[in-house]
């Protein structure tokens, strides 16, 4: 299936967004009252599935245990605590929203979590219960290419999401507030058949303005009378007078007063759920909002809709709730066939409290994690109950997986998925959560990825190639897109970052910046790192038959077209410096199987504008016009023979047996060059000393080099972590200073400058990744 950023995104809301009719009361199915039944155990935590790791700010998930335990649990193994993952970011003031939806066709549960990144883009993370994987989409990026862009969002915009299956309607909606305080939204209106097609939702043309600082709430509600709010409901605090109003999907313009302004604190938080009422009909709503007892004390009130809105009690009445301007947030849920109501409240000090109602108000379980009580300072909260299988009756098949609730005819497992965000340092600073093997982003070998994971990586790469360059107009005309910017920067610093004391460090950061771009710009799954290419594992058959280069849709594209009568590649003096002692000047390399343009698979028929640059430029320097476009095709010349000659298993073992960094670097040179020549041959981009990042294979090749350096460092961290050899100039000429921890490596438009000390440890500081 194509990824969303490759789709032609429909614009306009379409007929499916509004215009729904009312529900026929005769189709409603009675719900068994299980209020006296035992509360089942919580759904077990499954690490790798339910967690949603995010870097800088740490999105965590928790399940309720049995009520008697008075706690929420995160996992069962003290060694498993999902925490930060590098290269993915949550905005410092981002709110959260979460919802579940179960596919009525195949029973797969999809969990959606919405948040803003540090650039205020709208991000959605989706978990698939069948694959057990999270995927990511940048909605701001998707809609930026339609006539309804949502690419200008206020930081900390209120968020409210809702999803449901009802007969033939399977929909997901996300609502948010634009900078002019007007609510708007986006939707998937056919989750079964078009699960990746987002459309703009203009709320039926209604202009609904929100009170600054307030929150919004959304819920599905199935009413059966003309007075009942049907289909889905959206609540907000009106900017005009501070009253809380409620609209529904039938006609957002026909909204109603829910809570008068005299009952509501300005800037209130809101939460909304449907509620079971008499005759087992789902025909009322429960909402909570804030009222002020005094200028410094507040109270949370519960309101219920049944033909009209009324207040039926205070929640948390024994606790002094600070005014809403201090940032109180709600999560409201219903369990056990709608007989239990849960309210979680995130207080301004970052702690979570609450109550639940079951024959009276009782204290809600407190938040603890598998490794002990949480000392995290939470900044946002969202909740959704654990999904279950739909119940089929003789007359109707129902699946209710909603923003804060599930309804099933029989008792379902009492587990809820809460998403909690902890505070963290600003974007681009050091990790706030200790990096461990459990929470580190995993970079895996290419062949270990599933076919869909390989396709996702390829798609993200192709996405970067479609984004505009970050260079100012006229600054570097040959760099025509975001991806090519990496190659342009590599060219500009090639004579500093190769065969020098900063080679390993500079390329480690370059990999990180590419990985970060794939995640943030193109929706590459946040739990997937850059893959690496373990060369010796690919020597049992020709490269053009491997999963890397077989030309399939899950490969990095095929070989170049075969070029007849090529002359052998003779090792010149510049190349000899890179491949010694395996080869020397005057030796020849065997010809590969291609040599021409790549015409099969991903990246086929691609035109590049940088280069080619002969290796002699490493001695003579780049020409003055190197920044000008020189259009030519993307080509390759795969050679398993060259790869086996220079990058074989014995060479890798010998490399890792090095006793110090000087020996390691010397042994690495021919291995490093072998990967370039094994793909690029005589004239391919991968063999270009300057412009090799133009070939997407560059990133897997250098991830393998970074992996081997990390292994070497970990063999003796005390001696090798901050061990360097050489200067900051190509071939370390006499008179150039030796590099140290404080040596700075510039990255221009790609990112901030870094010191060698900052990039020395993949599991510390700005990084948190490991190779598996």
C-alpha positions in Angstrom: 0.0 0.0 0.0 1.3 3.5 -0.8 2.2 5.7 2.1 0.0 8.7 2.6 2.6 11.3 1.5 2.6 9.6 -1.9 -1.2 9.7 -2.3 -3.1 12.4 -4.1 -4.8 13.8 -1.0 -8.4 14.7 -1.6 -9.4 18.2 -0.6 -12.7 19.5 0.7 -14.8 17.7 3.2 -16.9 15.7 0.8 -20.4 14.4 1.4 -19.3 11.8 3.9 -18.2 14.4 6.4 -21.7 15.7 7.3 -25.3 15.2 6.5 -25.8 12.0 8.5 -29.3 11.0 9.4 -30.7 10.0 12.8 -30.6 6.5 14.3 -33.6 4.2 14.2 -34.4 3.3 17.8 -35.5 -0.2 16.7 -31.9 -1.1 15.8 -30.5 -0.5 19.3 -29.3 -3.6 21.1 -29.8 -3.9 24.9 -26.7 -3.9 27.0 -26.4 -6.3 29.9 -25.8 -4.5 33.2 -22.7 -6.1 34.8 -22.3 -3.5 37.5 -22.1 -6.2 40.2 -19.8 -8.5 38.3 -16.1 -8.9 39.3 -13.7 -6.5 37.5 -11.4 -8.5 35.2 -7.7 -8.3 35.3 -6.0 -5.6 33.2 -4.8 -6.5 29.7 -1.1 -7.5 30.0 1.5 -5.1 28.9 3.2 -6.0 25.7 6.4 -4.2 25.2 7.1 -3.4 21.6 3.4 -3.1 20.9 1.6 -0.8 23.3 4.4 1.6 24.1 4.8 4.8 22.2 8.4 6.0 22.7 9.2 9.5 21.8 12.4 11.5 22.3 13.1 14.6 24.3 9.6 14.3 25.6 8.7 10.8 26.6 5.3 9.5 25.7 4.5 6.6 28.0 1.6 4.2 28.2 0.0 2.5 31.2 -2.7 -0.1 31.9 -5.0 -0.1 34.8 -4.5 -3.1 37.1 -7.4 -4.4 39.2 -9.1 -1.6 41.1 -8.2 -3.1 44.4 -4.5 -2.6 43.7 -5.0 1.2 43.5 -2.4 1.7 40.8 -1.8 1.9 37.1 0.9 -0.4 35.8 3.4 0.1 33.1 4.7 -3.4 32.2 5.4 -6.3 34.4 9.2 -6.5 34.0 11.2 -3.9 35.9 13.8 -3.9 33.1 11.2 -2.9 30.6 10.2 0.8 30.8 9.5 2.4 27.4 11.2 5.7 27.4 12.8 8.1 25.0 13.7 7.2 21.4 16.0 9.5 19.5 15.3 11.6 16.5 11.5 12.0 17.2 10.2 15.0 19.1 7.1 16.1 20.9 6.6 19.8 21.1 7.4 21.3 24.5 3.7 22.4 25.1 2.0 19.8 22.9 -1.4 18.4 24.0 -2.4 14.8 23.3 -5.4 13.0 22.0 -5.9 9.2 21.6 -8.6 6.9 20.2 -9.1 3.2 19.3 -10.8 1.7 16.3 -11.3 -2.0 15.5 -11.7 -3.0 11.9 -15.0 -4.9 11.7 -13.7 -6.9 8.7 -10.5 -8.4 10.1 -10.7 -7.6 13.8 -7.4 -5.6 13.8 -7.3 -2.8 16.4 -5.8 0.5 15.4 -4.7 2.9 18.1 -4.2 6.5 17.1 -2.3 9.1 19.1 -2.1 12.8 18.0 0.4 15.4 19.1 2.4 18.3 17.8 6.1 18.2 17.1 8.5 21.1 18.0 7.7 22.7 14.6 4.0 22.7 15.6 3.2 20.2 12.9 0.3 17.8 13.5 1.6 14.3 13.9 -0.4 11.1 14.2 1.0 7.8 15.4 -0.9 4.6 14.6 -0.5 1.2 16.2 -1.6 -1.9 14.4 -2.5 -4.9 16.6 -1.8 -7.4 13.9 1.7 -6.2 12.9 2.5 -4.9 16.4 4.1 -1.8 14.8 3.7 1.9 15.1 3.6 4.1 11.9 3.7 7.9 11.7 2.1 10.5 9.5 2.7 14.3 9.4 -0.8 15.7 8.7 0.6 19.2 8.3 2.8 17.9 5.5 0.0 15.9 3.9 -2.4 18.9 3.8 0.3 21.4 2.8 -0.2 20.1 -0.7 -3.9 20.6 -0.8 -6.0 23.7 -1.0 -6.8 23.3 2.7 -3.4 23.4 4.4 -3.2 23.0 8.1 0.5 23.9 8.2 0.1 26.9 10.6 -1.0 25.6 14.0 -0.7 27.4 17.3 1.7 25.8 19.7 -0.3 23.7 22.3 -3.4 23.7 20.1 -6.3 21.8 21.8 -6.8 18.4 20.4 -9.8 16.1 20.4 -10.1 12.8 18.4 -12.9 10.3 17.9 -13.3 7.1 15.9 -16.0 4.5 15.5 -17.6 1.7 13.5 -21.3 2.0 13.0 -22.9 -0.1 10.2 -21.0 0.8 7.1 -19.4 3.9 8.5 -15.8 3.5 9.8 -14.4 6.9 10.5 -11.7 8.8 12.4 -11.8 12.5 13.2 -9.3 14.9 14.7 -10.3 18.4 15.8 -8.0 21.2 16.7 -7.9 25.0 16.9 -6.3 27.3 14.3 -4.5 30.5 15.3 -7.6 32.6 14.9 -9.3 30.4 17.6 -11.6 28.8 15.0 -12.0 25.0 15.2 -11.2 22.9 12.2 -10.4 19.2 11.6 -9.3 16.4 9.5 -10.7 12.9 9.0 -10.4 9.5 7.5 -13.9 8.7 6.3 -13.4 5.1 5.2 -11.0 3.4 7.5 -11.7 0.0 6.0 -11.1 0.7 2.3 -9.1 3.9 2.4 -7.2 3.8 5.7 -4.5 6.3 4.6 -6.7 8.9 2.9 -7.1 12.0 5.0 -9.6 14.7 4.0 -10.2 18.2 5.3 -13.2 18.7 7.7 -14.5 22.2 7.7 -17.3 21.3 10.2 -19.9 21.8 7.6 -19.0 25.4 7.1 -19.7 26.3 10.7 -17.5 28.9 12.3 -16.9 27.7 15.9 -14.6 29.9 17.9 -13.0 28.8 21.2 -12.1 30.7 24.3 -8.3 31.2 24.5 -6.6 28.6 26.7 -9.6 26.3 26.9 -9.7 22.7 25.7 -12.1 20.9 23.3 -13.6 17.5 23.6 -15.1 15.0 21.2 -17.1 11.8 21.5 -19.4 9.5 19.6 -23.0 9.4 20.8 -25.9 7.4 19.5 -29.1 9.1 20.2 -32.5 7.9 19.1 -34.7 11.0 19.6 -34.7 14.2 17.7 -33.5 16.0 20.9 -30.5 13.7 21.3 -27.1 14.6 20.0 -26.3 12.0 17.3 -23.4 10.6 15.4 -20.5 12.5 17.0 -20.4 15.4 19.3 -17.9 18.2 19.7 -17.7 20.4 22.8 -15.9 23.7 23.2 -15.9 26.9 25.3 -17.4 29.7 23.2 -15.1 32.6 22.7 -18.1 35.1 22.8 -19.2 34.6 26.3 -17.3 31.6 27.9 -20.3 29.2 27.8 -19.7 25.6 26.9 -21.5 24.6 23.7 -22.0 21.3 22.0 -22.4 20.5 18.3 -22.8 17.3 16.4 -22.0 15.8 13.0 -25.5 16.1 11.8 -25.2 19.9 11.6 -22.4 21.7 13.4 -24.1 25.0 12.9 -27.1 23.8 14.9 -25.1 23.7 18.2 -26.6 24.0 21.7 -25.8 25.5 25.0 -24.4 22.9 27.4 -23.1 24.8 30.4 -23.8 28.5 30.9 -20.9 30.9 31.3 -21.7 31.5 35.0 -21.0 27.8 35.6 -17.7 27.6 33.8 -14.2 28.8 34.5 -12.6 30.8 31.6 -10.0 28.6 29.9 -11.6 25.4 31.2 -10.5 21.9 30.3 -13.2 19.6 29.0 -13.9 15.9 28.7 -16.8 14.1 27.1 -18.2 10.6 26.8 -21.4 8.9 25.9 -23.4 7.3 28.6 -25.8 4.4 29.1 -29.2 5.4 30.4 -32.6 3.7 31.1 -33.8 0.9 28.8 -30.2 0.2 28.0 -30.1 2.9 25.3 -27.0 5.0 24.6 -28.8 8.3 24.7 -27.1 10.7 27.0 -23.7 12.3 27.4 -21.5 13.0 30.4 -19.1 16.0 30.4 -16.8 17.5 32.9 -15.6 21.0 33.1 -14.1 23.4 35.6 -15.8 26.0 37.8 -14.1 28.4 40.2 -14.8 28.5 43.9 -12.6 31.5 44.3 -9.9 33.3 42.3 -7.4 30.6 43.6 -9.5 27.5 44.0 -11.4 25.5 41.5 -13.7 22.4 41.3 -14.4 19.9 38.6 -18.1 19.5 37.8 -19.9 16.6 36.2 -22.7 17.4 33.7 -25.1 15.0 32.1 -27.3 15.4 29.0 -30.6 13.6 28.9 -33.0 15.8 26.8 -31.3 18.7 28.7 -28.1 19.5 30.4 -27.9 19.4 34.2 -25.2 19.2 36.9 -25.3 16.1 39.1 -22.5 16.6 41.4 -18.9 17.7 42.0 -15.9 15.6 41.4 -12.7 15.8 43.4 -14.7 17.9 45.8 -12.3 17.3 48.6 -9.4 18.5 46.6 -8.6 22.1 45.8 -8.1 22.3 42.0 -6.1 25.2 40.8 -7.6 27.7 38.3 -7.6 26.4 34.7 -5.0 29.0 33.7 -2.6 26.8 35.6 -3.1 24.0 33.1 -5.4 21.3 34.5 -6.2 18.6 31.9 -8.8 15.8 31.9 -9.2 12.3 30.6 -12.7 10.8 31.1 -13.4 7.1 30.5 -16.1 4.5 31.0 -15.6 0.8 31.8 -17.5 -2.4 32.5 -20.4 -2.0 30.1 -20.6 1.7 30.9 -21.3 1.2 34.6 -18.0 2.7 35.8 -16.8 6.2 35.1 -13.2 7.2 35.4 -11.8 10.7 35.6 -8.1 11.3 35.5 -6.8 14.8 36.1 -3.4 16.1 35.3 -2.5 18.9 37.8 -0.2 21.8 37.0 2.6 20.3 39.2 2.8 17.3 36.8 1.0 14.8 39.0 -2.1 12.8 38.1 -5.0 12.3 40.4 -8.7 11.5 39.9 -11.7 9.5 41.0 -14.0 6.9 39.6 -17.7 6.4 40.2 -19.0 3.0 41.2 -21.8 3.2 43.7 -20.2 6.4 44.9 -17.0 8.3 44.2 -13.7 6.6 45.0 -10.1 7.4 44.6 -8.7 6.5 41.2 -5.6 4.3 41.0 -2.3 6.3 41.2 0.3 6.2 38.5 3.2 3.9 39.1 5.5 2.2 36.7 7.0 -1.3 36.7 10.3 0.1 38.0 8.7 1.9 41.0 6.7 5.1 41.6 7.0 7.6 38.8 8.9 10.8 39.4 8.1 12.0 35.9 6.6 15.5 35.6 3.7 14.9 33.1 2.6 17.7 30.8 -0.2 16.1 28.8 -2.6 13.2 29.1 -5.0 11.3 26.9 -6.8 8.1 27.4 -8.6 5.3 25.5 -9.9 2.0 26.8 -8.4 -1.2 25.6 -10.1 -2.5 22.4 -11.9 -5.8 22.2 -13.5 -7.9 19.6 -16.9 -6.9 18.3 -19.9 -8.8 19.5 -22.2 -10.2 16.9 -26.0 -10.6 17.5 -28.7 -12.0 15.3 -29.6 -8.6 14.1 -26.5 -6.5 14.2 -22.7 -6.5 14.4 -21.3 -3.7 16.5 -17.8 -2.4 17.2 -17.5 0.6 19.4 -13.9 1.8 19.8 -14.2 5.4 20.8 -12.2 8.3 22.1 -12.6 7.2 25.7 -14.8 4.2 25.7 -15.8 0.8 24.3 -19.3 -0.7 24.4 -19.7 -4.5 24.1 -22.7 -6.7 25.0 -20.6 -8.9 27.2 -18.0 -7.9 29.8 -14.7 -6.9 28.3 -11.2 -6.8 29.8 -10.8 -3.8 32.0 -7.7 -2.3 30.7 -7.1 1.2 29.5 -4.4 2.7 27.4 -3.4 6.1 28.8 -0.9 8.2 27.0 1.2 10.4 29.3 3.8 12.9 28.4 6.7 13.8 30.6 8.5 17.1 30.6 12.0 17.2 29.0 14.7 19.6 28.0 14.2 21.8 25.0 14.5 20.4 21.5 18.1 19.6 20.5 19.5 19.4 24.0 20.7 16.3 25.9 18.4 13.4 26.6 16.4 13.8 29.8 15.8 10.1 30.3 18.7 7.8 30.8 19.3 5.8 27.6 19.2 2.1 28.1 19.2 -1.0 25.8 15.5 -1.2 26.4 14.6 2.3 25.2 17.3 2.9 22.7 16.2 3.2 19.0 17.2 0.0 17.2 19.0 0.1 13.9 18.6 -3.3 12.3 20.3 -5.0 9.4 18.5 -4.6 6.1 17.7 -8.3 5.6 16.2 -8.4 9.1 13.5 -5.9 8.1 10.2 -7.2 6.9 9.2 -6.5 3.3 6.8 -3.8 4.5 9.5 -2.2 6.7 11.9 -2.1 3.8 9.2 -0.5 1.7 8.5 2.1 4.4 12.2 3.1 4.5 12.3 3.4 0.7 9.1 5.5 0.7 10.5 7.8 3.3 13.7 8.3 1.2 11.6 9.0 -1.9 9.6 11.5 0.2 12.7 13.5 1.1 13.6 13.6 -2.6 10.3 15.4 -3.2 10.8 18.1 -0.6 12.3 21.4 -1.5 16.0 22.2 -0.9 16.8 24.2 2.2 19.5 26.2 0.4 18.5 29.8 -0.4 17.7 30.4 -4.0 20.9 30.7 -6.1 23.1 29.5 -3.2 23.5 26.0 -4.5 21.4 25.5 -7.7 22.5 21.9 -8.2 20.8 20.8 -5.0 17.2 20.5 -6.1 15.6 18.8 -3.1 15.9 18.1 0.6 17.6 14.8 0.1 20.2 16.2 -2.2 21.1 18.8 0.4 22.9 16.0 2.3 25.0 15.2 -0.7 25.7 18.9 -1.3 26.9 19.4 2.3 29.0 16.2 2.0 30.7 17.6 -1.1 31.4 20.9 0.6 33.2 19.3 3.6 34.6 16.2 1.9 38.2 17.3 2.2 37.8 17.7 6.0 35.7 14.7 6.9 37.6 12.0 5.0 40.9 10.3 5.8 41.1 12.6 8.9 40.5 12.5 12.6 36.9 13.5 12.2 35.8 10.9 9.6 34.0 8.6 12.0 32.5 11.4 14.1 31.2 13.5 11.2 29.5 10.6 9.5 27.9 9.5 12.8 26.2 12.8 13.1 25.4 12.8 9.3 23.5 9.5 9.8 21.7 10.9 12.8 20.5 14.0 10.8 19.3 11.8 8.0 17.4 9.5 10.4 15.9 12.6 12.1 14.8 14.0 8.8 13.1 10.7 7.8 11.2 10.7 11.0 10.2 14.3 11.2 9.7 15.1 7.5 8.4 11.9 6.0 6.6 9.9 8.7 9.2 7.2 8.9 8.1 5.1 11.9 9.5 6.4 15.1 10.5 3.0 16.4 12.6 2.3 13.3 16.1 3.5 12.9 18.3 3.6 9.9 19.0 0.1 8.6 22.6 -1.1 8.1 24.3 -3.2 5.4 26.4 -6.1 6.9 28.6 -6.6 3.8 29.8 -10.2 4.4 26.2 -11.4 4.6 25.7 -10.5 1.0 28.6 -12.4 -0.6 26.8 -15.7 -1.2 25.2 -14.5 -4.4 25.4 -11.6 -6.8 24.5 -8.3 -5.4 21.8 -7.7 -8.0 20.0 -10.8 -6.6 20.1 -9.5 -3.0 17.2 -7.9 -1.1 19.2 -4.7 -1.4 19.6 -4.4 -5.1 17.2 -6.9 -6.8 15.1 -4.1 -8.2 11.9 -5.1 -6.4 9.7 -2.5 -4.7 11.2 -3.3 -1.3 14.8 -2.9 -2.5 17.0 0.2 -3.0 16.6 -0.2 -6.7 18.4 -2.3 -9.2 21.8 -2.4 -10.9 22.6 0.1 -13.7 22.1 -1.0 -17.3 24.9 -3.1 -18.5 27.5 -1.1 -20.4 29.5 -3.0 -23.1 33.2 -2.7 -23.6 34.1 -0.8 -20.5 37.8 -0.5 -19.7 39.0 -1.9 -16.5 39.2 0.4 -13.5 42.9 1.1 -12.9 43.8 2.2 -9.3 45.4 5.6 -9.5 47.4 7.4 -6.8 44.4 9.0 -5.1 42.5 5.7 -5.0 45.5 3.8 -3.8 45.6 5.9 -0.6 42.1 4.6 0.2 42.5 0.9 -0.6 46.0 0.1 0.7 47.3 -2.3 1.7 44.8 -4.6 -0.1 45.4 -2.9 -3.5 48.1 -0.6 -4.8 48.5 1.9 -7.5 48.4 0.3 -11.0 46.2 -2.7 -9.8 42.8 -3.1 -11.6 39.4 -3.8 -10.3 37.1 -6.3 -12.0 34.2 -4.8 -13.9 30.7 -5.0 -12.4 27.5 -6.1 -13.9 26.0 -2.7 -14.8 27.7 0.7 -15.3 24.7 2.6 -16.8 21.6 4.3 -15.6 19.4 2.6 -13.0 16.1 1.7 -14.7 14.5 -0.8 -12.3 13.0 -0.5 -8.9 12.9 2.4 -6.5 15.0 5.5 -7.5 15.0 4.3 -11.1 15.2 6.8 -14.0 16.3 9.5 -11.5 18.1 12.6 -12.6 20.8 14.0 -10.4 22.5 17.4 -10.8 25.6 17.3 -8.6 28.8 15.8 -10.0 30.2 13.6 -11.2 33.5 14.5 -9.5 36.6 12.6 -10.5 38.7 11.3 -7.6 41.6 13.5 -8.7 39.6 16.4 -7.3 40.6 15.1 -3.8 44.1 16.3 -4.7 43.3 19.3 -6.9 40.2 20.6 -5.2 36.7 21.1 -6.6 36.2 23.4 -9.6 34.6 26.8 -9.0 31.4 25.8 -10.8 30.7 22.6 -8.8 27.5 24.1 -7.4 25.9 24.5 -10.9 23.5 21.9 -12.2 24.9 19.1 -14.4 21.9 16.8 -15.1 22.8 13.2 -15.6 21.2 9.9 -14.7 21.6 8.0 -11.4 23.8 5.0 -12.2 25.4 1.9 -10.5 27.8 -0.8 -11.3 27.3 -3.6 -8.8 30.3 -5.8 -8.2 30.2 -8.7 -5.7 33.8 -9.4 -6.5 35.0 -5.9 -5.5 33.0 -6.1 -2.3 34.4 -9.5 -1.4 37.9 -8.4 -2.1 37.8 -5.4 0.2 34.9 -5.8 2.7 34.9 -9.5 3.5 34.3 -11.2 6.9 38.1 -11.7 7.6 38.6 -7.9 7.0 35.8 -7.1 9.4 37.2 -9.5 12.0 40.7 -8.0 11.6 39.2 -4.5 12.0 37.6 -5.4 15.3 40.8 -6.9 16.5 42.5 -3.5 16.2 44.3 -2.5 19.4 43.9 1.3 19.1 42.1 3.9 17.0 45.1 4.5 14.7 45.1 0.8 13.7 41.3 0.8 13.5 41.3 3.7 11.0 44.0 2.2 8.9 42.3 -1.1 8.6 38.9 0.6 8.0 40.0 2.5 4.9 39.9 -0.3 2.3 36.8 -1.8 3.9 35.0 1.5 3.7 36.1 2.0 0.1 35.0 -1.5 -0.8 31.3 -0.7 -0.1 31.5 2.4 -2.3 33.3 0.7 -5.2 31.2 -2.5 -4.9 28.0 -0.4 -5.7 29.4 2.5 -7.8 32.0 0.7 -9.8 33.8 3.1 -12.2 31.3 6.0 -12.6 28.4 5.4 -10.3 27.4 8.0 -7.7 28.3 5.6 -4.8 31.9 5.5 -6.0 32.1 9.3 -6.1 34.4 10.4 -3.3 32.5 13.7 -3.0 28.9 13.0 -4.1 28.3 9.4 -2.8 25.3 10.3 -0.6 23.3 10.7 -3.8 23.0 6.9 -3.7 20.6 5.8 -1.0 22.9 2.8 -0.4 25.3 5.3 1.2 23.3 5.5 4.4 23.2 1.7 5.0 26.9 1.4 4.1 27.9 4.1 6.6 25.5 2.8 9.3 27.5 -0.4 9.1 30.8 1.6 9.5 29.3 3.4 12.5 28.2 0.1 13.9 31.7 -1.3 13.7 33.1 1.8 15.3 30.5 1.5 18.1 31.5 -2.1 18.7 35.2 -1.2 18.8 34.5 1.6 21.3 32.4 -0.7 23.5 35.2 -3.2 23.7 37.1 -0.8 26.0 35.0 2.3 26.6 37.5 3.9 29.1 40.2 3.9 26.5 38.3 4.1 23.2 35.2 6.3 23.8 37.1 9.6 23.4 40.1 8.3 21.4 41.0 10.1 18.2 43.7 10.0 15.6 44.5 12.7 13.0 43.6 16.2 12.2 40.6 17.9 10.8 42.0 17.9 7.2 42.2 15.3 4.4 45.2 13.0 4.9 46.3 14.9 8.0 48.9 17.2 6.5 51.8 18.3 8.7 51.1 21.5 10.6 47.3 20.9 11.0 46.2 20.5 14.6 45.2 17.2 16.1 41.5 16.8 16.9 40.3 16.7 20.5 37.0 16.4 22.3 36.4 20.1 21.7 37.0 19.9 17.9 33.9 21.3 16.2 32.3 19.7 13.1 30.0 22.1 11.1 26.8 20.9 9.5 25.5 24.1 7.8 21.9 23.9 6.8 21.6 20.2 7.9 21.9 20.9 11.6 23.8 22.4 14.5 27.6 22.2 14.8 28.7 19.5 17.1 31.9 18.7 19.0 33.6 15.3 18.8 32.8 14.7 22.4 29.0 15.2 21.8 29.0 12.4 19.2 31.3 9.9 20.8 28.6 7.8 22.5 25.5 6.4 20.6 23.9 5.8 24.0 24.4 9.1 25.6 23.8 12.9 25.2 22.2 13.7 21.9 21.9 10.1 20.9 20.0 7.0 22.1 20.4 4.2 19.5 22.0 0.9 19.2 22.6 -1.7 16.5 20.9 -5.1 16.7 
